[in-house]
Structures are given as structure tokens and as C-alpha cells.
Amino acid sequence: NDPATAEARQVFETSQLLQIAQTFIRYAGMNSNRIPADFSELKPFAAAQVFAGFETNRYEIVASGNWSAIQNPNQTVLLRSRQSDKQGQRIYLYADGHTEIRRESP
């Protein structure tokens, strides 16, 4: 368990989630504020080289429906890591664009 490797992975995942968030925003803007149900819906809204680099299999979409229905964006999770890391942590992306690393309960 190399702490430097774990930290680098967290930085990478956080960066990816923020890039995916920008793509979510473009998607919603062109689709009546709808949140995509699947990552494949985002492909036309990201540059080909950027979308190809997204490791979408590492994340899951948590929110659904319409952006305008989100009443507390700072508390509404859009995406999260599918699995916890070796320290039991997941990275979460919220509707207001911030990310958090949270330890999962066993």
C-alpha cells in the first residue's frame, strides 16, 4: 500500500470526475436539463480524445432526472467511484461541482 500511489490515483480520479462534470453540463444544456442515464450519452458532448480517456467503468451515475429538480446541489451526488480504494474511500462528485473523498462504512 504505497501512500503516494494511492494519492496519485485520487488526484487522477478527481480530475476525471471534474472533466465528466463539464460534459454533464454540456449534455444537460442540450437536453432540456436532463441528467444522462448512461455515460454513452455523453460521447457527442466531449472531444473524442477526452472521451476516450474517461475511465467511465470506474464510476457510476447516482443522480437521475432533471438538473432543475435538484434542490440542494451541494448535497446531491451525481457520480461516485464504483469501488472503494484500499483505504475504504470513494470519490464523490456533487451537483454543484465539488468533489469529496469519503471513507465508506464497512
C-alpha positions in Angstrom: 0.0 0.0 0.0 2.1 2.9 -1.3 0.5 6.1 0.0 2.0 8.1 -2.9 0.3 5.8 -5.4 -3.0 6.0 -3.6 -2.8 9.8 -3.5 -1.9 10.0 -7.2 -4.9 7.8 -8.0 -7.2 10.0 -6.0 -5.9 13.1 -7.9 -6.4 11.3 -11.2 -10.0 10.3 -10.3 -10.9 13.7 -9.0 -9.6 15.2 -12.3 -11.6 12.8 -14.3 -14.8 13.4 -12.4 -14.4 17.2 -12.9 -14.0 16.6 -16.6 -17.0 14.4 -16.7 -19.0 17.0 -14.8 -18.2 19.6 -17.5 -19.5 17.1 -20.1 -22.6 16.5 -18.0 -23.3 20.3 -18.0 -22.9 20.5 -21.8 -25.2 17.4 -22.2 -27.9 18.9 -19.9 -27.7 22.2 -21.7 -28.7 20.5 -25.0 -31.2 18.0 -23.5 -33.7 20.0 -21.5 -31.6 19.9 -18.3 -31.8 16.1 -18.2 -29.1 14.2 -16.3 -27.8 11.4 -18.6 -28.7 7.9 -17.6 -25.6 6.4 -19.1 -22.1 7.5 -19.9 -22.6 6.6 -23.6 -25.0 9.6 -23.9 -22.1 11.9 -23.1 -19.9 10.9 -26.1 -21.2 13.6 -28.5 -20.6 16.3 -25.8 -16.9 15.6 -25.2 -13.9 15.9 -27.5 -13.1 12.4 -28.9 -9.7 12.3 -27.3 -11.1 13.4 -23.9 -14.0 10.9 -24.0 -11.6 8.1 -25.0 -9.6 8.9 -21.9 -12.5 8.7 -19.5 -12.4 5.6 -17.5 -16.2 5.5 -17.2 -16.2 1.9 -16.0 -14.6 3.2 -12.7 -17.6 5.4 -11.9 -21.4 5.2 -11.5 -24.1 7.8 -12.2 -26.0 8.2 -8.9 -28.4 11.1 -9.8 -31.2 10.9 -12.3 -33.9 13.1 -13.7 -33.6 16.8 -14.3 -31.0 19.3 -13.0 -33.7 21.8 -12.2 -35.2 19.3 -9.7 -32.0 19.3 -7.6 -32.8 21.5 -4.6 -29.5 21.1 -2.7 -26.7 20.8 -5.3 -24.0 20.8 -2.6 -25.6 17.7 -1.1 -26.7 15.9 -4.2 -24.2 13.2 -5.5 -24.1 13.0 -9.3 -21.3 10.4 -9.7 -19.0 8.3 -7.5 -16.3 5.8 -7.7 -17.8 2.3 -8.2 -15.5 0.8 -5.6 -13.7 1.9 -2.5 -9.9 2.1 -2.7 -7.6 0.1 -0.4 -8.2 2.7 2.4 -12.0 2.2 2.1 -12.5 5.6 0.4 -14.6 6.7 -2.6 -14.6 9.9 -4.5 -17.9 11.6 -4.9 -18.9 14.4 -7.4 -21.8 16.7 -6.3 -24.2 18.6 -8.5 -22.5 21.9 -7.5 -19.2 20.6 -9.0 -17.3 19.9 -5.8 -15.7 16.6 -5.0 -15.3 14.8 -1.7 -13.3 11.8 -0.7 -15.3 9.8 1.9 -14.5 6.7 3.8 -17.1 4.1 3.4 -18.6 2.2 6.3 -17.7 -1.5 6.4 
